Amino acid sequence: MRAPAHLWARKGVSAMLLLPLAQLFRLVAGFRRQLYRRGVLPRIAVGVPVVVVGNITAGGSGKTPLVIWLVDHLRARGLRPGVVSRGYGGAARSCVEVDAARAPAEVGDEPLLIHLKTGAPVVVGRDRVAAARTLLARHPGIDVIVSDDGLQHYPLHRDLEIAVIDATAGLGNGWPLPAGPLREPPARLQSVDAVVQVVRGGPSPPRTWHGVTGWRVDTRPGLAWRLTQPQDRVALAELPLDRNCLAVTGIGRPQGFFDMLARAGLRCETRAFPDHHAFQPDELPVDRPLLMTEKDAVKCRSFAGTQWWAVELEIAPEAGFVAWLDRHMTTTRPPG
């Protein structure tokens, strides 16, 4: 249930025409949420702490880079994290463990990227409880699970909920899907443990969303690596580009990527594709210098040109959020 981001940014005529469906979606989603909140439907614990990283809006919010950072941070603190994800865009119906040989079309581009970047075990499955159990059965040493984009998957018991908001897009027009981007009402932010706002440059965003204070997470470009030779890594300023370069992406908010390149001093023609787009060899020029996100790169490795580069996205959470997270993980960590 997706629509162009510009449709969700304002309360225009096109969005208003979808309001009847949006109200139906709101009622059904709210009724389901209450069933779990009141205990009519059970939440299932899997035996280790679960940290959910999700959002209340559809479209890109910076969730995947935060999951990658979180897995690395937990490991640096002596924990052994694993990840479960729905695997949006992947064809897998049952629980499947992600490895480097898996195709994005099978397991989804984001879970594959998380595994490649962190090396952590990742299992995808539409049933997050089954995915978590599969993960623990195959990797019994895991002592904390990060659930990627699982805020609305209520059957899985969670110890911490982190809601991610894109600071630029915010909550869009504030309407439910499909008239707006909201999966749940703004009041849902009052029940999560932390709200994180991902800042992609520009002016400082508001610190409070609907009465809830959000932690700031800044983004910055990292190194670039060549798709045909991933070990070939250079700073953006050292990229061998010319005026013929092309920047492409298939993410939820493509302008954020293009703006990041511009702030780094790179001037390229830009071309945006739909979120989670399955790139085909005939869609991209092999003979031009080309820049893309790492999420796009995992889908283009098999047919990449020699001048195609993936740009890393690094995030820097503010110190208060890191301290908050460490305190809560100390209290939720099982003994042993």
C-alpha positions in Angstrom: 0.0 0.0 0.0 2.3 2.7 -1.3 1.9 6.0 -3.0 4.3 8.7 -4.3 5.9 10.7 -1.5 4.6 14.0 -2.9 1.0 12.7 -2.6 1.6 12.0 1.1 3.3 15.4 1.7 0.1 17.5 1.6 -3.6 17.2 1.9 -4.4 17.7 -1.8 -7.3 16.5 -3.9 -5.7 13.2 -4.8 -5.1 12.4 -1.1 -8.6 13.5 -0.2 -10.1 11.0 -2.7 -8.4 8.2 -0.7 -9.7 9.3 2.7 -12.5 6.7 2.8 -10.0 3.9 2.4 -7.7 5.6 4.9 -10.4 5.7 7.5 -11.1 2.0 7.0 -7.4 1.3 7.3 -7.2 3.4 10.5 -10.2 1.5 12.1 -8.9 -2.0 11.2 -5.3 -1.2 12.4 -6.6 0.4 15.6 -8.9 -2.5 16.4 -6.1 -5.0 15.9 -3.7 -2.9 18.0 -6.3 -2.9 20.9 -6.7 -6.7 20.7 -3.0 -7.1 21.5 -2.9 -4.2 24.0 -5.8 -5.7 26.0 -4.3 -9.2 25.9 -7.1 -10.7 23.8 -4.4 -11.8 21.4 -1.2 -13.0 22.9 2.3 -11.6 22.6 4.9 -14.3 22.4 8.3 -14.0 24.1 11.2 -16.0 22.5 13.5 -16.2 25.5 16.0 -13.3 24.7 15.5 -9.5 24.7 14.0 -8.1 21.6 14.6 -4.6 20.3 12.2 -3.4 17.7 13.3 -0.7 15.3 10.4 0.6 13.1 8.4 3.5 12.1 4.8 4.7 12.1 5.1 5.9 8.5 5.5 4.1 5.2 8.5 5.1 3.0 12.1 5.6 3.8 13.0 6.9 7.3 16.6 5.9 7.8 15.7 2.7 9.7 18.1 0.3 8.0 21.3 2.4 8.7 20.1 2.6 12.3 19.7 -1.2 12.5 23.2 -1.6 11.1 24.6 0.8 13.7 22.6 -0.8 16.5 23.9 -4.3 15.7 27.5 -3.1 15.6 27.0 -1.2 18.8 25.5 -4.1 20.7 28.3 -6.4 19.5 30.9 -3.8 20.7 29.2 -4.0 24.2 29.8 -7.7 24.4 26.4 -8.9 23.2 25.7 -11.4 20.4 22.9 -9.9 18.3 20.9 -11.4 15.5 18.3 -9.8 13.2 14.8 -10.7 12.1 13.0 -8.9 9.2 10.0 -9.4 7.0 12.2 -9.1 4.0 10.0 -6.6 2.1 10.3 -7.1 -1.6 11.6 -10.6 -1.3 9.7 -13.7 -2.6 10.5 -16.0 0.4 7.3 -17.2 2.0 8.7 -19.2 4.9 11.6 -18.4 7.2 14.9 -18.1 5.3 18.3 -17.3 6.7 20.2 -14.6 4.7 23.7 -15.3 3.4 25.9 -13.5 0.9 24.8 -15.9 -1.9 21.0 -15.1 -1.5 19.4 -12.9 -4.1 17.7 -9.7 -3.0 14.7 -10.9 -5.0 14.4 -13.8 -2.5 15.2 -12.2 0.9 14.8 -8.5 0.3 17.4 -5.8 -0.3 17.5 -4.4 3.3 18.0 -7.8 5.1 20.8 -8.7 2.7 22.5 -5.3 3.2 22.2 -5.7 7.0 23.9 -9.1 6.8 26.6 -8.0 4.4 27.4 -4.9 6.5 27.4 -6.5 10.0 28.0 -10.2 9.4 25.2 -10.8 12.0 22.8 -13.8 11.5 19.6 -12.5 9.7 16.4 -14.5 9.2 13.5 -13.2 7.1 9.9 -14.3 7.5 6.5 -12.7 7.5 5.9 -14.3 10.9 8.4 -12.5 13.1 7.9 -15.0 16.0 8.7 -17.9 13.7 11.7 -16.0 12.3 13.0 -15.3 15.8 12.6 -19.0 16.8 14.4 -20.1 13.6 17.2 -17.6 14.3 17.7 -18.9 17.8 17.5 -22.5 16.7 20.3 -22.0 14.2 22.4 -19.7 16.3 21.8 -20.6 20.0 24.5 -18.2 21.2 22.4 -15.1 20.2 21.4 -13.2 23.3 19.5 -10.2 21.8 17.4 -9.9 18.7 16.9 -6.7 16.7 13.6 -6.8 14.8 13.9 -4.7 11.6 10.7 -2.8 10.8 8.6 -4.7 13.4 6.7 -2.0 15.2 3.4 -3.2 13.9 4.1 -6.9 14.2 2.4 -7.2 17.6 2.6 -11.0 18.1 6.3 -10.7 18.9 7.0 -9.6 22.5 9.4 -6.7 22.6 11.6 -5.3 25.4 12.4 -2.0 23.6 10.6 -0.1 20.8 12.5 2.5 18.8 10.5 4.6 16.4 12.4 6.2 13.5 11.2 9.5 11.9 12.8 11.2 8.9 13.3 14.7 10.2 12.7 16.3 6.8 9.5 14.4 5.8 8.2 14.2 9.4 4.7 12.6 9.4 3.7 13.9 6.0 0.2 15.2 5.8 -0.7 13.3 9.0 -3.3 11.0 7.3 -3.4 7.2 7.4 -2.6 5.0 4.5 -3.3 5.3 1.6 -4.2 9.0 1.8 -1.1 9.7 3.9 2.0 7.8 5.1 0.8 6.9 8.6 0.7 3.2 9.5 -0.5 4.2 13.0 -1.7 7.4 14.5 0.8 10.0 15.9 -0.3 9.1 19.4 1.5 5.8 19.0 4.8 7.6 19.5 3.8 8.2 23.1 3.9 4.4 23.8 7.3 3.6 22.3 10.5 3.7 24.4 12.4 6.1 22.2 11.8 8.3 19.1 14.8 8.8 16.9 14.8 11.5 14.2 17.2 11.0 11.3 18.7 14.3 10.1 20.0 14.5 6.5 21.4 17.9 6.6 19.6 21.2 6.5 18.1 23.1 9.5 17.7 21.5 12.9 14.4 19.7 13.2 11.9 20.1 16.0 12.9 18.1 19.1 9.3 17.1 19.9 6.8 15.2 17.9 3.3 15.2 19.3 4.5 15.7 22.8 7.4 13.2 22.6 11.0 14.3 22.6 13.1 12.7 19.9 16.8 11.8 19.9 18.8 13.2 17.0 20.7 11.0 14.6 22.9 12.7 12.0 23.8 11.2 8.7 27.0 11.6 6.6 28.5 10.0 3.6 31.2 7.4 4.2 33.5 5.9 1.7 32.6 4.8 -1.8 33.3 1.3 -3.0 33.4 -0.1 -6.6 30.7 -2.7 -7.2 33.0 -4.9 -9.3 35.8 -4.6 -6.7 34.3 -4.0 -3.3 37.8 -3.9 -1.7 38.4 -0.7 -3.9 37.3 1.9 -1.4 37.9 5.7 -1.7 36.8 8.9 -0.2 34.1 10.8 -2.2 36.5 13.6 -3.0 38.8 11.0 -4.6 36.3 9.4 -6.8 37.3 9.2 -10.5 34.2 10.9 -11.8 33.6 13.3 -14.7 30.8 15.6 -15.8 29.0 12.5 -17.3 28.4 10.9 -13.9 24.9 9.7 -13.0 23.4 9.2 -9.5 20.6 6.7 -9.3 18.6 5.2 -6.4 15.5 3.2 -5.6 14.9 4.2 -2.0 11.9 5.7 -0.3 13.2 9.3 -0.2 15.7 9.6 -3.2 16.2 13.3 -2.8 18.0 12.7 0.5 20.7 10.7 -1.3 21.0 13.3 -4.1 21.2 16.1 -1.6 23.9 14.3 0.4 26.0 14.0 -2.8 25.5 17.6 -3.6 26.7 18.6 -0.1 29.8 16.5 -0.6 30.5 18.6 -3.7 29.5 16.0 -6.3 27.5 17.2 -9.3 25.8 14.4 -11.2 22.7 13.9 -13.2 20.1 12.3 -11.0 17.6 9.5 -11.7 15.1 8.2 -9.1 13.4 4.8 -9.2 10.6 3.5 -7.0 11.5 2.2 -3.5 12.9 -1.3 -3.5 13.1 -1.2 -7.3 14.5 -4.4 -8.8 17.1 -3.0 -11.2 17.6 -4.7 -14.6 20.8 -4.6 -16.7 19.2 -2.6 -19.5 18.0 0.2 -17.2 21.5 1.6 -16.3 24.3 2.7 -18.6 27.4 0.5 -18.2 29.8 3.0 -19.7 29.1 6.0 -17.4 30.4 6.7 -13.9 27.5 5.9 -11.7 26.8 6.4 -7.9 24.1 4.6 -5.9 23.3 3.7 -2.3 24.5 0.4 -0.8 20.9 -0.8 -0.7 20.8 -0.4 -4.5 24.2 -1.9 -4.9 23.2 -5.3 -3.5 20.8 -5.6 -6.4 23.2 -4.6 -9.1 26.3 -6.6 -8.2 25.9 -9.2 -10.9 25.7 -6.8 -13.9 27.6 -3.8 -12.6 29.8 -1.6 -14.8 33.4 -1.0 -13.8 32.7 2.6 -13.0 29.7 2.0 -10.7 30.2 3.0 -7.1 28.2 2.5 -3.9 28.2 5.3 -1.3 28.2 4.3 2.3 25.8 6.1 4.7 27.1 6.6 8.2 25.0 7.7 11.1 26.0 9.4 14.3 23.4 9.2 17.2 23.7 11.9 19.8 25.5 10.9 23.0 22.3 11.0 25.0 20.7 8.3 22.9 23.7 6.0 23.2 23.8 6.4 27.0 20.0 5.8 27.2 20.4 2.6 25.0 23.3 1.3 27.1 21.3 1.7 30.3 18.3 -0.1 29.0 20.3 -2.9 27.5 22.0 -3.4 30.8 18.6 -3.9 32.5 17.2 -6.2 29.7 20.2 -8.3 29.2 19.8 -11.9 30.5 22.2 -13.0 33.2 25.1 -15.2 32.3 
